[in-house]
Amino acid sequence: MKKEFQNKPEQDSSWDAQLIVGRNPVIEALKADKLIDTVYVNAQATGSITVICKLAKEKGITLKQVSEIKLNNMAKGASHQGVIAVGACAEYVSPERLLEIAQEKGEDPFIIICDEIEDPHNLGAIIRTAEAAGAHGIIIPKRRSASLNHTVFKTSAGAASWLPVARVANLAAAVDMLKKNGVWIYGTDGSGESYDSVKLDGPIGLIIGSEGFGMGRLLKDKCDFLLSLPMAGKVNSLNASVAAGIFMYEVVRQRKK
């Protein structure tokens, strides 16, 4: 069974500050447009929970149905009444905004697309490297992905405050939008060409696959190029954030030629 919080952020006191516990507090936070990343609800709850679900969906906030045990563990004894909202550490932007940022800087777009990077430490490290490498932003999916929670923010060493992140319901549609705007899509896959033999000096969307499974088939089919890293050891893969850093800095190297 998949763990919902692999890194146990509930043990961090700063995590507690992000929690909004109980029906009325969550409803008011939603109505006030507070920065909310995810709303967790008891799958069996009724009554005003339906109002909360409706508000969350209207505002594009991720909604997850979980067990009473899960909510009890998150609330640490507080009366959650079947719902807990988790505050976001930063606002999300639209993927179109990332293209606007590149245009405002007079630069070719350089956008990192994270395909189901679920480990918040990996996502934070990718954000940190992307910001240092001059990327214009990150795109992540709403489902099966780490989000801008405290762990990601902390691991990014503050880079999450500076690098825009777009969160979308459909990564494939976001990739199609980038392609329509002249961005070449580079996927990372063991079957691809060696990363240092491919031209990487134009508008770039770089897809980083998930920790366990790499890129999904649909995204792989949408790539204009596939890049790979040489593997000389007995282990045939690298940590997602480490691999992402190598690919990103190859873009930096080629752009500075």
N, C-alpha and C positions, 0 to 999 in steps of 0.2 A: 504493500500500500504506500502510495506516495505521501511523503511528509509535506504538510502545508507550510511549515517554517523550518527549513533545514538548519538554519543558523541560530535558532532559538532567541529571537530578538526580545521576547518577553522578559528575559533575564536582565535586560539593560534598562536602567532607570529612565533614560531618555526616551525609550520606547513607550513607557507609560504616559509620557506627556503628549504623545501623538494619539492616544486612544480617546474616543468620545463614546461613553458607555450609557446605554439606556435609550428608550424610545423618544421621549421628548427632547433630550439634548441632541440626538442625531437628527431629528426632524428640523429643529431650529438651526442647526449647523448647515443643513442642506438648503434651507430657505434663505439663509444669510450668505450663501455662496462661499462658505469657508473652503479652504484648500483640503479636499478629501481625496484620498487615493483609492480606497476600497471600502465597501460596506459589507460586513459579514452578518448574515441573518440565520436564525434557526430555521431549517427547512420545514419544520412542523408548525412554526408560529403563525398566528392569524391576527386579526384586528388591525391596529395601526401599522403593523409590519407591511401590509399591502401598500399603504401610503408611502412608506419609506422606500419600498422597492420602486414604486412609480416615480418618485422624485429623483432617485438615483439614476434610473434609466433615462429620464428626461435630460439630466445634466451630463450624461455620458460617463458616469462614474461606474467603475467595475463593481459588480454585485456578485457575492459568493454565498451559496447556501452551504452551511456547515452544521455539525452536530452540536448538541447542547454541551457535550463534554469539551469540545473545542472552545466554545465561547466561555465556559467556566474557567478554563486554563488561561485564556487571554485576560479575563476580567479580574483574576486573582481575588475572588471573594466579593467584588462589587456586584450590585444588582444590575445585570445587563438587560433583562427583560426580552431576551431573544435577539438583541442587535448590538453590534459594536462597529463604529466607523474608525478608520485609521487615517490620520491626517497625512497629506503629502508634504514633502520637504521643499518642493518647488512646483510651479505651474507647468503644465504641458503646453506645447504649441502645436500648430498644425504642420503637417509635412510641407505644405506650400510655403510656410513661413521660413523654412530652412533654405529654400531656393531664393527667397527674397533677401535673406541675410547675406548669402553669397553675392547676389547682385549688388547690394548696397556696398559691399567691400570691393567690388570690381574684380572678383575672383571666380574661377571655375568652381562649381559646386563640388564639395567633398563631404559626402554624407555616409555615415556608418549605419547599417541596417542589422539589427540584432535579431536573429531568428530563434526565438524561444530560449534565450539565455536566462535560466531559472535561478542560478546562484547569485544572490545579491552582491557577493564579494567580486565575482567575475564582472558583473555589469558595472559596478563602481570602478573597478580597475580599467575597464574599457573606456568609460567616460573620462577618467583621468588622463589616459594616454591620448584619446581623441582630442581633448582640449589642448594638450601640449603639442600635438601634431598639426594643429590648425584646422581641424575638421569644423564644418559649419553646423553640425548637429547629429543627433542620434535618432533613429526610429526604432521603436519597440512595439510589439503587439500587446493588446490588452489582456489576452489570455495566455497562460503557460509561459509567463515571463516575470522576472523580478521587476519591481517598479521603483519609483523614487522614494523609497522609505529611508529610515534613519541609517540602516546598515549600508545601503548604496551610497548615501550622502557622505558618510564617514569614510568609507573605503575610497571614494573619489578624491579625498583630501581637499574638499571644497570645490572641485571642478564642476560639480553638478550645479553650483550657483551661477556658473558662467556659460556652460555649454547647453544650448537649447535641446530639449528632448521632446519628440513627438510620440504620442501613443495612439495607435490606430487599431480599429476593429479588424482590418483586413490588410495584412502586409503585402499580399500580391497586388491589391489595388493601388497601394502606395507606390510600389515598384513600377506599375504601369504609368502612374502619374509622372514619376521621375523620368521614365523613358520618353514620354511624350514631350517632355521639356528638355530633351537633348542630353540627358544623363546616361552614360554608359554603365551598365551593371556588371560588376565583377563578383563572382561567387568564390567561396573558398572550399575546395574539395580535393581529396587525395588523387582524383583522376585528372585534375587540371594540369595546365602547363606550369613549369617552374616560375615562381613569383617574380624572379629577377630577369626573366626573358620576355615579359609582356610589357607593352607600352602603357604607362600609367600617368599620363600628363594632361588629360583633358577633364571634362566634367565626370566625376566618379561617384557611384554608389557602391559601397563595399559591403557585401553580406557576410556576416560572421555566424556560422551555424551553431546549433545548440551543443552543450557539453557532451552529451551522450550519443547523439544521432546525426549531428551535422545539419546541413540545410535540408529543408523539406523538398520533396520532389517538384512541387509546383513552382517554388522559387528557383530551384535549380534550372528548370526548363526556361525560365525567363531571363537567365543570365546571358550576357553577350560574351563573356569570357569566364573561364574557370581557372583559379590560381591554386597552386599547391606549394608546400614547403618540402625540401629534401629531408628525408629521414634516414640517418645512417646508423641509428642505434636499434636496440631490440624493441623499444616502445615506439609504436607507429603513429602516435598523435601527441599534440601538445595541449596544455591548458588553453581554453578558449581565449582568455584575456592575453596570454603570452603570444599566441598565434596572431591575434588581432593587432598587437603592438608591432610585430614584425612586418605585417602587410601594410599597416598605416605608415610606418617610417620608410618603406620602400616607395610609397607615393611621395613622401616628403623629399626623399633623395632624388627621385626623377624630376620632380617639379623644380628643384633647385639647379638642375643642369643648365 
